[in-house]
Amino acid sequence: MWSKHSPGRNLVGGSALFPLALSERLGKKILYDTQATRIQSADGSVEVDVVAGTTRSTFMARHCIVAAPAFVAAQIVKDLPSDTLHALKSIRYGAFLTAAVLTAETAPMPWERHYAISTPGRAFSTIFNQATTLREDPTNRQPGGSLMLFRGAKGAAQLMQLSDREIVERFRADLIAEFPEAASCISEIVVQRWEAGAPYSWPGRGTLQAALARPLGSIHLAGDYLEFPNMEVAARTGREAADAVRSN
Ligand SMILES: Cc1cc2nc3c(=O)[nH]c(=O)nc-3n(C[C@H](O)[C@H](O)[C@H](O)COP(=O)(O)OP(=O)(O)OC[C@H]3O[C@@H](n4cnc5c(N)ncnc54)[C@H](O)[C@@H]3O)c2cc1C
């Protein structure tokens, strides 16, 4: 997880363990595959319309923490102050394009001790080797591994015009160009597209902050777009929203 102290900390086993642990504690209180379509304050409470498949329901709540991306919050939260609505609509998102590479090496590779390798001029801009965190004992190297190839922003948006197969071939060719040793050990490459990969800042973005941070009564915004996009901010703004609910 990135944090202010980037590159932050790693969760051995994958960052998905974090929400899985939360969901175990919350149990049946979580509704999966359920989309909020309207959130509206009404007489000291909040009405939340949701749809799950073809089933529509409305929930009444004393408070609602809205942790959806900014452009979704702008769409589903009704009767927002005009400056907050404008600020939510103004948050800019850039594309992310990633590929997971499964490798089958039986010996240490040149990327072995590197967590992130910058690759200017390649189809991807960075190679991530998250497995570095698992390989603290070089005398006990297990076979196989995985890499993550990353491209962001305009470069990602351009590549995303291509099919998955074409992206895989470009990434494969450039990975082998960067590390010829990869040719013998790539088992599989899976592409993942993130059209709204991350909110990003620009000159003037700061002028939106007051409208995003203002109290909204029984509705509370949370999410990485409120600050710098990483999991620490996502968790902290969620925590701050929960604290605001408790203090009411
Ligand atoms: C490829 C990639 C790699 C990353 N790597 C890292 C990393 O290594 N370290 C790090 O710290 N951060 C990383 N990030 C950033 C991190 O994932 C985000 O900053 C973080 O997930 C943001 O959390 P969030 O809760 O604000 O938003 P999201 O994680 O986007 O959560 C928003 C949720 O709202 C849901 N939603 C949307 N619309 C509705 C609706 N109408 N009704 C109900 N639910 C809705 C979505 O399904 C989603 O689950 C990465 C991001 C990407 C894309």
PDBQT file of the ligand as one rigid body, heavy atoms in Angstrom, charges set to zero:
ROOT
HETATM    1  C1  LIG A 301      -3.786  -0.897 -11.140  1.00  0.00    +0.000 C 
HETATM    2  C2  LIG A 301      -3.771  -0.137  -9.840  1.00  0.00    +0.000 A 
HETATM    3  C3  LIG A 301      -2.734  -0.330  -8.955  1.00  0.00    +0.000 A 
HETATM    4  C4  LIG A 301      -2.711   0.358  -7.745  1.00  0.00    +0.000 A 
HETATM    5  N1  LIG A 301      -1.695   0.107  -6.872  1.00  0.00    +0.000 NA
HETATM    6  C5  LIG A 301      -1.715   0.686  -5.662  1.00  0.00    +0.000 A 
HETATM    7  C6  LIG A 301      -0.715   0.359  -4.691  1.00  0.00    +0.000 A 
HETATM    8  O1  LIG A 301       0.179  -0.442  -4.932  1.00  0.00    +0.000 OA
HETATM    9  N2  LIG A 301      -0.785   0.976  -3.492  1.00  0.00    +0.000 N 
HETATM   10  C7  LIG A 301      -1.788   1.868  -3.175  1.00  0.00    +0.000 A 
HETATM   11  O2  LIG A 301      -1.817   2.368  -2.047  1.00  0.00    +0.000 OA
HETATM   12  N3  LIG A 301      -2.733   2.197  -4.079  1.00  0.00    +0.000 NA
HETATM   13  C8  LIG A 301      -2.723   1.625  -5.302  1.00  0.00    +0.000 A 
HETATM   14  N4  LIG A 301      -3.682   1.946  -6.216  1.00  0.00    +0.000 N 
HETATM   15  C9  LIG A 301      -4.661   2.982  -5.870  1.00  0.00    +0.000 C 
HETATM   16  C10 LIG A 301      -5.738   2.429  -4.948  1.00  0.00    +0.000 C 
HETATM   17  O3  LIG A 301      -6.231   1.208  -5.482  1.00  0.00    +0.000 OA
HETATM   18  C11 LIG A 301      -6.866   3.447  -4.853  1.00  0.00    +0.000 C 
HETATM   19  O4  LIG A 301      -6.347   4.702  -4.431  1.00  0.00    +0.000 OA
HETATM   20  C12 LIG A 301      -7.930   2.989  -3.864  1.00  0.00    +0.000 C 
HETATM   21  O5  LIG A 301      -8.454   1.725  -4.218  1.00  0.00    +0.000 OA
HETATM   22  C13 LIG A 301      -9.068   3.980  -3.854  1.00  0.00    +0.000 C 
HETATM   23  O6  LIG A 301     -10.033   3.523  -2.945  1.00  0.00    +0.000 OA
HETATM   24  P1  LIG A 301     -11.460   4.179  -2.929  1.00  0.00    +0.000 P 
HETATM   25  O7  LIG A 301     -12.234   3.438  -1.890  1.00  0.00    +0.000 OA
HETATM   26  O8  LIG A 301     -11.344   5.661  -2.848  1.00  0.00    +0.000 OA
HETATM   27  O9  LIG A 301     -12.060   3.910  -4.382  1.00  0.00    +0.000 OA
HETATM   28  P2  LIG A 301     -12.312   2.479  -5.173  1.00  0.00    +0.000 P 
HETATM   29  O10 LIG A 301     -11.292   1.509  -4.704  1.00  0.00    +0.000 OA
HETATM   30  O11 LIG A 301     -12.384   2.917  -6.570  1.00  0.00    +0.000 OA
HETATM   31  O12 LIG A 301     -13.693   2.072  -4.582  1.00  0.00    +0.000 OA
HETATM   32  C14 LIG A 301     -14.883   2.661  -5.039  1.00  0.00    +0.000 C 
HETATM   33  C15 LIG A 301     -15.946   1.580  -4.965  1.00  0.00    +0.000 C 
HETATM   34  O13 LIG A 301     -17.211   2.150  -5.290  1.00  0.00    +0.000 OA
HETATM   35  C16 LIG A 301     -17.929   1.171  -5.999  1.00  0.00    +0.000 C 
HETATM   36  N5  LIG A 301     -19.013   1.839  -6.729  1.00  0.00    +0.000 N 
HETATM   37  C17 LIG A 301     -18.926   2.618  -7.836  1.00  0.00    +0.000 A 
HETATM   38  N6  LIG A 301     -20.141   3.040  -8.190  1.00  0.00    +0.000 NA
HETATM   39  C18 LIG A 301     -21.022   2.541  -7.283  1.00  0.00    +0.000 A 
HETATM   40  C19 LIG A 301     -22.441   2.632  -7.116  1.00  0.00    +0.000 A 
HETATM   41  N7  LIG A 301     -23.208   3.348  -7.949  1.00  0.00    +0.000 N 
HETATM   42  N8  LIG A 301     -23.010   1.965  -6.084  1.00  0.00    +0.000 NA
HETATM   43  C20 LIG A 301     -22.248   1.238  -5.221  1.00  0.00    +0.000 A 
HETATM   44  N9  LIG A 301     -20.901   1.118  -5.320  1.00  0.00    +0.000 NA
HETATM   45  C21 LIG A 301     -20.306   1.772  -6.344  1.00  0.00    +0.000 A 
HETATM   46  C22 LIG A 301     -16.888   0.534  -6.915  1.00  0.00    +0.000 C 
HETATM   47  O14 LIG A 301     -17.334  -0.736  -7.364  1.00  0.00    +0.000 OA
HETATM   48  C23 LIG A 301     -15.705   0.439  -5.965  1.00  0.00    +0.000 C 
HETATM   49  O15 LIG A 301     -15.714  -0.781  -5.262  1.00  0.00    +0.000 OA
HETATM   50  C24 LIG A 301      -3.737   1.275  -7.433  1.00  0.00    +0.000 A 
HETATM   51  C25 LIG A 301      -4.800   1.469  -8.330  1.00  0.00    +0.000 A 
HETATM   52  C26 LIG A 301      -4.826   0.763  -9.515  1.00  0.00    +0.000 A 
HETATM   53  C27 LIG A 301      -5.996   0.962 -10.472  1.00  0.00    +0.000 C 
ENDROOT
TORSDOF 0
